[in-house]
Amino acid sequence: MCGIIAYIGPKNAYQILIEGLSRLEYRGYDSAGVALLKGDMNIYKKKGKVQELIDFAEDKNTDGLIGMGHTRWATHGKPDDINAHPHFSGSGKLAIIHNGIIENYSTLKEALTRLGHQFVSETDTEVLIHLIEEIQERENLTLADAVRQALSKVIGAYAIVVMDKNNPDLLVGARKSSPLVVGIGDHEYFIASDATPIIQHTNKVIYLEDEQVVEISRENGVEITSIENELQTPVIHELDLNIDQLEKGGFPHFMLKEIFQQPQTISDCMRGRLNATEGWARLGGLEEHANKIINAPRIIIAACGTSWHSALIGEYLIEELARIPVEVEYASEFRYRNPILGPEDIVIVISQSGETADTLAAAELAKQKGALVFGIVNVVGSSIARMTDGGSYIHCGPEIGVASTKAFTGQVTLLCLMAMVLGYKKGVLSNTYYHQLIAELGQIPEKVKEALATDDLIKTLAARFENTNNALYLGRGYNFPVALEGALKLKEISYIHAEGYPAAEMKHGPIALIDENMPVIVIATNQSAYEKIVSNIMEVKARKGIVIAVIDTRDHEIRKIADYCIEVPSTIEPLTPLLSVIPLQLLSYHIAVMRSCDVDQPRNLAKSVTVE
């Protein structure tokens, strides 16, 4: 959460910062601000989106060849102009931007208050910059040394950049449990919370590791040290990313673009891993650990949000196709409940960004317990990708819309590949079924295109239900997690209360909610328990509920009894989530648009949850 961008070089910093903040706005959009240094330190910040800041600064002095910017997702203190970043130190000499949470800020604030410091905001960030200044002045230290000493007293997570009015040729940054990358350009340098604001200027980056401090100066370039001031040797990576991937490409919203990208992103996820013509599947990141995983007593999958839903589908896939017991955990709970783990266990962590704080902490806990940790992420070079024992990328490209779509289908595709490969290697997946799965998975991108062709029908349905207050999503087997995902999407972007349930659980409580105003979305593409699904639909109809059924093209019975039907192509049951989720993504999108909601940046949410 929160977006950070800083620049030092020969160009006007303001324009680079504003463009960078616009690309980072998916990380937080409660407020935005910039600090620019040319003689004076000018800070401009406004509640609201980056455009509010642009309008505010239009008639202001925006000169300067060094500066930093921030777009905020509020943690400490409500979203307003005062709590927006950057924050000044007490003297106004230093300024800071910060992503993360300083957990002991209250104790530090009390101590600083006793020393005469006065605070104007409610943030933990302002406390940190006061602490840095207090240490710098008391100990007569350089800015970098003061930052190192201050951070040694801090408990929590941070990615920070600090500027000094008296040193206009220096940026100091640091990170712990929150991402920060350094961009290396042509006599210019960048610091950012991710690569999206950097790529238009350079494809060369350094990923900072935990408790590293970076000093960037015009004279000496980049120097990286540890918190203990030990010199570090950085590795420069070249990004495989282009600016077109960060644009809407003619779509009104990133979310719609990303929904319609899924035939390509699923293909990209399978490229080099599956060949339907030759009849093979493989997963390079799995090879080294395949035997250990095959013989493991269990697999634990830890994730949050949409990734947790894909993990549930992964449980079904791995248990059915590879016959290995699987437990799925909320990463946020897993890390705090003292789980029983040992060297024989396999822990798979799933995160689109690879920076999700709870999932990263779950991975670290599993490693401490001796378990083998396997990461499934989208962002190359992310923290989870770097710290796990092995892993695989889903190769979906940047996902800018806050509500995840293409990453979900990418994760499910990769989990299916993993289950197939493990099952075949283990000898529990028959040769015939293995090749059937390969053939069917190879057809999924084209079938997703067919599912996307329901868009016009779904717009009509959205108009019918845009003013509903509640919705119920039901699914069985592989499509129960799809029901959860459909409900989450509707909640996230349209602010309609929605719940997902196993269809059989409807009678154990949710049926009390059903009346003539309640839309019930039933995912009915699986053939197993088909008659039970029909019975569930009849129970809804008996209570005057409105049934929207997602069915496959072979269905003849449900289309007769449901109020509305959305058809998707037929496939074998383990792959049905990749098709049945498409109409649910489109339905949530169109309802949100009709309700005038901010689809790409829904209220209170941010893309990468890097704080607890």
C-alpha positions in Angstrom: 0.0 0.0 0.0 1.1 3.6 -0.6 3.1 4.6 -3.5 6.7 6.0 -3.3 8.6 7.7 -6.1 11.8 9.8 -5.7 14.2 11.3 -8.3 17.6 12.9 -8.5 19.1 13.9 -11.9 19.3 16.6 -14.5 15.6 16.9 -15.3 12.7 18.7 -13.6 11.7 16.4 -10.8 8.1 17.5 -10.5 6.9 16.2 -13.8 8.6 12.8 -13.2 7.1 12.6 -9.7 3.6 13.4 -10.9 3.8 10.9 -13.8 5.1 8.3 -11.3 2.4 9.0 -8.8 -0.2 8.5 -11.5 1.2 5.1 -12.2 1.4 4.3 -8.5 -2.1 5.4 -7.6 -3.4 1.9 -7.5 -1.3 1.4 -4.4 -3.2 4.1 -2.5 -5.3 7.1 -3.3 -6.5 8.8 -0.1 -4.1 11.7 -0.6 -0.9 12.6 -2.5 2.0 14.9 -2.1 5.4 15.9 -3.3 8.6 17.5 -1.9 10.8 19.5 -4.2 14.2 21.0 -3.3 15.8 24.0 -5.0 17.1 26.3 -2.3 13.9 26.0 -0.3 12.1 22.7 0.4 8.6 23.0 -1.1 6.0 20.5 0.0 2.6 20.3 -1.7 0.0 17.8 -0.6 -3.7 17.3 -0.9 -6.4 14.9 0.2 -7.8 12.9 -2.7 -6.3 11.6 -5.9 -3.2 12.7 -7.7 -5.3 15.0 -9.9 -6.2 17.0 -6.8 -2.5 17.5 -6.1 -1.9 18.6 -9.8 -4.6 21.2 -9.6 -3.4 22.5 -6.2 0.2 22.8 -7.4 -0.7 24.4 -10.8 0.3 27.9 -9.7 3.0 26.9 -7.3 6.8 26.8 -7.7 7.6 23.3 -8.9 11.3 23.9 -9.7 13.9 21.4 -8.6 16.2 18.6 -9.9 15.5 16.5 -6.8 12.3 15.5 -5.2 10.0 12.8 -3.9 6.3 12.0 -4.1 3.8 9.8 -2.2 0.3 8.6 -2.7 -1.3 7.4 0.5 -3.4 4.5 1.8 -4.2 5.8 5.3 -3.1 3.8 8.3 -2.5 6.3 11.2 -4.7 9.3 10.9 -7.6 10.0 8.6 -7.1 11.0 5.0 -6.7 14.8 4.9 -4.2 17.4 3.8 -2.3 17.4 7.1 -1.8 13.6 7.4 -0.8 13.4 3.7 2.9 12.8 3.0 5.6 14.1 2.8 6.1 15.2 6.4 8.6 17.7 7.8 10.9 17.3 10.8 10.5 19.8 13.6 13.0 22.3 12.1 11.6 21.9 8.6 15.1 20.8 7.4 14.2 17.2 6.7 11.3 15.6 4.9 10.1 12.0 4.6 7.7 9.7 2.7 6.9 6.3 4.2 5.0 3.1 3.4 4.4 0.8 6.3 3.5 1.0 10.0 5.8 2.0 12.9 4.3 -0.1 15.6 6.1 1.6 18.5 5.4 5.1 17.3 3.4 6.0 20.4 6.3 5.2 22.7 8.7 7.1 20.5 6.3 10.1 20.3 6.0 10.3 24.0 9.8 10.3 24.4 10.2 13.0 21.7 7.4 15.1 23.2 9.3 15.2 26.5 12.3 16.5 24.5 10.3 19.4 23.2 9.1 18.0 19.9 5.7 19.2 18.6 3.7 17.2 16.1 1.1 18.5 13.6 -0.2 15.3 12.2 -1.7 12.0 13.5 0.8 9.9 11.6 3.5 7.5 12.7 5.6 8.8 9.8 6.0 12.3 11.3 7.3 10.7 14.5 9.9 8.9 12.5 11.3 12.0 10.8 11.4 13.8 14.2 13.4 10.9 15.6 15.8 11.0 12.7 16.4 14.7 13.2 16.7 14.3 17.0 19.4 11.7 16.5 21.2 13.6 13.7 21.5 16.8 15.8 22.3 15.2 19.1 25.0 12.9 17.7 26.2 15.2 14.9 25.7 12.5 12.3 25.3 12.4 8.5 21.8 11.9 7.3 22.4 8.3 6.4 23.9 7.5 9.8 21.0 9.2 11.5 18.5 7.1 9.5 20.4 3.9 10.4 20.4 4.7 14.1 16.7 5.8 14.1 15.6 2.6 12.3 17.4 0.5 14.8 15.0 1.8 17.4 11.9 1.2 15.2 9.5 -1.8 15.5 7.4 -2.4 12.4 7.6 -2.2 8.6 8.8 0.6 6.5 9.9 1.8 3.1 11.1 5.4 3.4 12.8 8.1 1.5 14.4 11.1 3.3 15.6 14.5 1.9 17.7 17.1 3.6 17.2 20.8 2.8 20.9 21.4 3.5 22.1 18.6 1.2 20.3 19.1 -2.2 22.3 16.4 -3.9 21.3 13.4 -1.7 18.4 11.0 -1.3 18.4 8.4 1.5 16.1 5.4 1.4 15.6 2.2 3.4 13.2 -0.7 3.7 12.0 -3.5 6.0 9.1 -5.7 5.1 7.9 -3.2 2.5 9.2 -3.1 -1.1 11.6 -0.5 -2.4 13.5 -0.5 -5.7 16.3 1.8 -7.0 16.3 2.7 -10.7 19.6 3.4 -12.5 19.3 5.8 -15.4 21.6 7.9 -17.5 23.1 10.2 -14.8 19.8 10.0 -13.0 18.4 7.8 -10.2 15.0 6.8 -8.9 13.6 5.2 -5.8 10.1 3.7 -5.9 7.8 1.2 -4.2 7.6 -0.8 -7.4 8.9 -0.6 -11.0 5.8 0.9 -12.6 6.9 4.6 -12.4 10.5 3.7 -13.3 10.1 1.7 -16.5 9.6 4.7 -18.8 13.0 6.0 -17.7 15.1 2.9 -17.2 14.9 -0.9 -17.1 17.8 -1.3 -14.7 16.8 -1.7 -11.1 18.2 -2.8 -7.7 15.8 -4.5 -5.4 16.6 -3.4 -1.8 16.6 -6.2 0.8 15.3 -5.9 4.3 17.2 -3.6 6.6 19.2 -2.1 3.8 19.9 1.7 3.4 20.6 3.3 0.1 22.3 6.6 -0.4 22.0 8.3 -3.8 24.1 11.3 -4.5 25.0 13.1 -7.7 28.7 12.8 -6.9 28.9 9.1 -5.8 25.9 7.5 -7.4 24.3 4.6 -5.4 25.8 3.2 -2.2 23.9 0.5 -0.3 24.7 -0.5 3.3 23.1 -2.5 6.0 21.5 -1.0 9.2 24.8 -1.9 10.8 26.6 0.2 8.1 28.2 -2.7 6.4 28.7 -2.1 2.7 26.5 -4.2 0.4 27.1 -5.4 -3.2 24.0 -4.7 -5.2 22.8 -6.8 -8.1 21.4 -4.8 -11.0 18.4 -6.5 -12.7 16.9 -5.7 -16.2 13.1 -5.4 -16.2 11.1 -7.3 -18.8 8.3 -4.7 -18.8 7.1 -2.1 -21.3 5.1 1.1 -20.9 2.2 -0.2 -23.0 1.4 -2.8 -20.3 0.8 0.1 -17.9 -1.8 1.9 -20.2 -5.5 1.2 -20.5 -5.1 0.3 -24.2 -8.4 1.9 -25.3 -10.5 0.3 -22.5 -12.4 2.6 -20.1 -10.9 0.9 -17.1 -7.8 -1.2 -16.3 -10.2 -3.9 -14.8 -12.0 -4.3 -18.0 -8.8 -4.5 -20.0 -7.4 -7.1 -17.6 -10.6 -9.2 -17.8 -10.3 -9.2 -21.6 -6.6 -10.0 -21.5 -7.2 -13.4 -19.9 -7.1 -15.5 -23.1 -3.6 -14.1 -23.6 -2.5 -14.1 -20.0 -3.5 -17.8 -19.5 -1.6 -18.6 -22.7 1.4 -16.7 -21.4 1.2 -18.7 -18.1 1.2 -22.0 -20.0 3.9 -20.9 -22.6 6.8 -23.4 -22.4 5.0 -25.4 -19.7 2.3 -27.2 -21.8 2.2 -28.5 -25.3 -1.2 -29.9 -26.2 0.1 -31.1 -29.6 3.0 -33.1 -28.2 1.1 -34.0 -25.1 3.4 -32.9 -22.3 3.3 -30.5 -19.3 6.1 -29.3 -17.1 6.9 -26.6 -14.5 10.5 -25.6 -14.4 10.3 -24.1 -10.9 8.9 -27.4 -9.6 11.5 -29.8 -11.0 14.1 -29.4 -8.2 11.6 -30.0 -5.5 9.1 -32.4 -7.2 10.3 -35.6 -5.3 10.1 -33.9 -1.9 6.6 -32.5 -2.7 5.4 -35.9 -4.0 6.5 -37.6 -0.8 5.3 -34.9 1.6 2.7 -35.9 4.2 0.8 -32.7 3.4 0.9 -29.4 1.6 -0.2 -26.1 3.3 -1.2 -23.2 1.0 -1.2 -19.8 2.6 -2.7 -16.7 0.9 -5.0 -13.7 1.3 -8.0 -12.4 -0.6 -8.4 -13.5 -4.1 -5.2 -15.5 -3.9 -6.9 -17.5 -1.0 -9.7 -18.4 -3.3 -7.3 -19.7 -6.0 -5.6 -21.6 -3.1 -8.9 -23.3 -2.4 -9.2 -24.4 -6.0 -5.6 -25.6 -5.7 -6.6 -27.8 -2.8 -9.2 -29.5 -4.9 -6.8 -29.9 -7.8 -3.8 -31.2 -5.9 -5.8 -33.6 -3.8 -7.7 -35.0 -6.7 -5.0 -35.1 -9.3 -1.9 -35.8 -7.1 -3.5 -37.4 -4.0 -1.5 -35.2 -1.6 -3.4 -33.9 1.4 -3.7 -30.1 1.3 -4.7 -27.5 3.9 -5.5 -23.9 3.0 -4.8 -21.2 5.5 -5.4 -17.5 5.6 -1.9 -16.2 5.8 -3.0 -13.5 8.3 -4.1 -16.2 10.8 -1.4 -18.8 10.0 1.4 -16.6 11.2 -0.2 -16.0 14.6 -1.5 -19.4 15.6 1.7 -21.2 16.3 1.1 -23.8 13.5 2.6 -27.3 13.7 5.3 -27.3 11.0 8.4 -29.4 10.3 11.0 -30.2 7.6 8.6 -32.7 5.9 6.0 -30.1 5.2 5.5 -28.1 2.0 4.2 -24.6 2.3 3.0 -22.9 -0.9 2.5 -19.1 -0.6 0.4 -17.3 -3.3 0.5 -13.5 -3.8 0.0 -11.5 -7.0 2.3 -8.8 -5.9 4.8 -11.0 -4.1 4.8 -8.3 -1.3 1.6 -9.2 0.7 2.8 -8.6 4.3 0.9 -11.5 5.9 1.8 -13.9 3.2 5.4 -12.9 3.3 5.4 -13.4 7.1 3.8 -16.8 6.7 6.6 -17.8 4.3 9.2 -16.6 6.7 7.6 -18.5 9.6 7.5 -21.7 7.5 11.2 -21.3 6.6 12.1 -20.9 10.3 10.3 -24.1 11.0 12.3 -25.9 8.3 9.5 -26.4 5.8 10.1 -26.2 2.1 8.5 -22.9 0.9 7.3 -22.6 -2.7 6.1 -19.2 -4.1 3.5 -18.5 -6.7 3.7 -14.8 -7.6 3.2 -12.5 -10.6 5.7 -9.8 -10.0 9.3 -10.7 -11.0 11.9 -9.8 -8.3 9.3 -9.4 -5.6 10.1 -10.2 -2.0 8.4 -13.6 -1.9 10.1 -14.6 -5.2 13.5 -13.8 -3.7 13.1 -15.4 -0.3 11.3 -18.7 -1.1 13.1 -22.0 -1.7 11.6 -22.3 -5.2 8.6 -21.1 -7.1 6.9 -20.2 -10.4 5.7 -16.9 -11.9 2.2 -16.7 -13.4 3.5 -14.3 -16.1 0.3 -12.3 -16.3 1.9 -8.9 -16.7 1.2 -5.9 -14.5 -2.2 -6.0 -12.9 -3.3 -2.4 -12.2 -6.9 -2.8 -11.3 -7.2 -3.2 -7.6 -9.8 -6.0 -7.9 -7.8 -8.9 -9.2 -9.0 -10.7 -12.3 -6.2 -12.0 -14.6 -4.0 -12.9 -11.7 -6.7 -15.2 -10.3 -7.0 -17.2 -13.5 -3.2 -17.2 -13.8 -2.9 -18.6 -10.3 -5.5 -21.3 -11.0 -3.8 -22.2 -14.3 -0.5 -22.6 -12.6 -2.0 -24.7 -9.8 -3.6 -26.9 -12.3 -0.2 -27.4 -14.1 1.4 -28.2 -10.7 -1.3 -30.7 -9.8 -1.0 -32.4 -13.2 2.8 -32.6 -13.1 2.8 -33.9 -9.5 0.1 -36.5 -10.1 1.8 -37.8 -13.3 5.2 -38.0 -11.6 3.7 -39.7 -8.6 1.9 -42.2 -10.8 -1.6 -41.6 -9.5 -2.8 -39.8 -12.6 -3.5 -42.2 -15.4 -1.9 -41.6 -18.8 -5.3 -41.2 -20.4 -6.6 -38.6 -18.0 -3.2 -36.8 -17.9 -3.4 -36.3 -21.7 -7.0 -35.3 -21.5 -6.2 -32.6 -19.0 -3.4 -31.3 -21.2 -5.7 -31.2 -24.3 -8.5 -29.5 -22.4 -6.2 -27.0 -20.7 -4.7 -26.1 -24.1 -8.2 -25.1 -25.3 -8.9 -22.9 -22.3 -7.7 -19.6 -23.8 -10.1 -20.0 -26.8 -12.9 -21.0 -24.5 -12.3 -17.9 -22.3 -12.7 -15.8 -25.5 -16.1 -17.5 -25.9 -17.0 -16.8 -22.3 -16.1 -13.1 -22.8 -18.6 -13.0 -25.7 -21.3 -13.0 -23.0 -20.4 -9.4 -22.2 -23.5 -7.8 -23.8 -25.9 -10.2 -22.1 -24.1 -9.4 -18.8 -24.5 -5.7 -19.3 -28.3 -6.3 -19.6 -28.3 -8.3 -16.4 -26.2 -5.6 -14.6 -28.8 -3.0 -15.5 -31.5 -5.3 -13.9 -29.5 -5.7 -10.6 -27.5 -2.4 -10.2 -29.7 -1.2 -7.3 -29.7 -4.5 -5.4 -28.5 -4.3 -1.8 -27.5 -8.0 -1.3 -26.5 -11.0 -3.4 -25.8 -14.6 -2.7 -23.4 -16.7 -4.7 -23.6 -20.5 -4.6 -21.3 -23.2 -5.9 -20.2 -26.8 -5.3 -16.9 -28.5 -5.6 -14.4 -26.7 -7.8 -16.9 -23.9 -8.1 -17.5 -23.2 -4.5 -14.3 -21.0 -4.4 -15.6 -19.3 -7.6 -18.7 -18.4 -5.7 -16.5 -16.8 -3.0 -14.5 -15.0 -5.6 -17.6 -13.7 -7.4 -19.0 -12.3 -4.1 -15.7 -10.7 -3.3 -15.6 -8.9 -6.6 -19.1 -7.5 -6.2 -18.3 -6.3 -2.7 -15.0 -4.8 -3.7 -16.0 -2.6 -6.6 -19.8 -2.0 -6.3 -20.1 -1.9 -2.5 -23.0 -4.3 -2.6 -23.1 -6.8 0.3 -22.5 -10.3 -1.2 -21.7 -13.7 0.3 -20.4 -16.8 -1.3 -21.4 -20.2 0.1 -21.2 -23.9 -0.8 -24.6 -24.5 -2.3 -25.5 -27.2 0.2 -24.9 -24.8 3.1 -27.7 -22.5 1.9 -30.2 -24.5 4.0 -28.0 -23.9 7.1 -28.7 -20.2 7.4 -28.5 -18.1 4.2 -31.8 -19.3 3.0 -33.4 -17.0 5.6 -32.3 -14.1 3.5 -33.9 -15.2 0.2 -37.0 -13.2 -1.0 -38.2 -11.7 -4.3 -35.5 -9.0 -4.0 -32.5 -11.3 -3.6 -30.5 -12.3 -6.6 -28.9 -15.7 -6.2 -26.0 -16.4 -8.6 -25.5 -20.1 -9.0 -22.4 -21.5 -10.6 -23.6 -24.7 -12.2 -21.0 -25.8 -14.7 -19.8 -28.9 -12.8 -21.4 -32.2 -13.7 -20.7 -33.8 -10.3 -23.6 -33.2 -7.9 -25.6 -31.7 -10.8 -28.9 -33.0 -9.5 -28.1 -31.5 -6.1 -27.5 -28.1 -7.7 -30.8 -28.3 -9.5 -32.4 -29.0 -6.2 -30.7 -26.0 -4.6 -32.1 -23.8 -7.4 -35.6 -25.1 -6.9 -35.3 -24.3 -3.2 -34.4 -20.7 -4.1 -37.2 -20.5 -6.6 -39.7 -21.8 -4.0 -38.9 -18.7 -1.9 -39.2 -16.3 -4.8 -35.5 -15.8 -5.1 -34.1 -14.6 -8.5 -31.7 -17.1 -9.9 -28.9 -16.2 -12.3 -27.2 -19.4 -13.3 -23.8 -19.8 -14.9 -24.2 -23.0 -17.0 -22.3 -24.7 -19.7 -23.5 -25.0 -23.3 -24.6 -28.6 -22.8 -27.1 -27.8 -20.1 -30.8 -28.2 -20.8 -32.5 -28.5 -17.4 -31.3 -25.5 -15.5 -32.0 -23.1 -18.4 -35.7 -24.1 -18.0 -35.9 -23.1 -14.3 -33.4 -20.3 -13.8 -34.6 -16.7 -14.3 -31.4 -15.8 -16.2 -28.7 -18.0 -17.7 -25.2 -17.2 -18.8 -23.5 -19.9 -20.9 -19.9 -20.7 -20.9 -18.2 -23.4 -23.0 -18.0 -27.0 -21.6 -14.7 -28.4 -20.2 -13.7 -31.1 -17.8 -14.6 -30.3 -14.2 -11.2 -29.4 -12.7 -10.9 -26.6 -15.3 -14.4 -25.2 -14.9 -13.3 -22.3 -12.6 -11.3 -20.8 -15.4 -14.5 -20.3 -17.4 -17.2 -19.9 -14.8 -15.4 -17.0 -13.1 -15.4 -14.9 -16.3 -19.1 -13.9 -16.2 -18.8 -13.1 -12.5 -16.0 -10.7 -13.2 -17.9 -9.0 -15.9 -21.1 -8.8 -13.8 -19.3 -7.1 -10.9 -17.6 -4.7 -13.3 -20.7 -3.6 -15.2 -22.8 -3.2 -12.0 -20.0 -1.1 -10.5 -19.9 1.1 -13.6 -23.7 1.6 -13.5 -23.5 2.6 -9.9 -20.9 5.2 -10.7 -18.3 3.5 -8.6 -14.5 3.9 -9.1 -13.9 0.5 -10.6 -10.1 0.6 -10.7 -9.7 2.3 -7.3 -12.5 1.2 -5.0 -12.9 3.0 -1.7 -10.7 2.0 1.2 -8.7 -0.6 -0.9 -5.3 -0.7 -2.3 -3.6 -3.1 -4.6 -0.6 -4.4 -2.7 -1.3 -5.0 1.0 2.1 -4.4 2.4 0.9 -3.6 6.0 -1.0 -5.6 8.5 
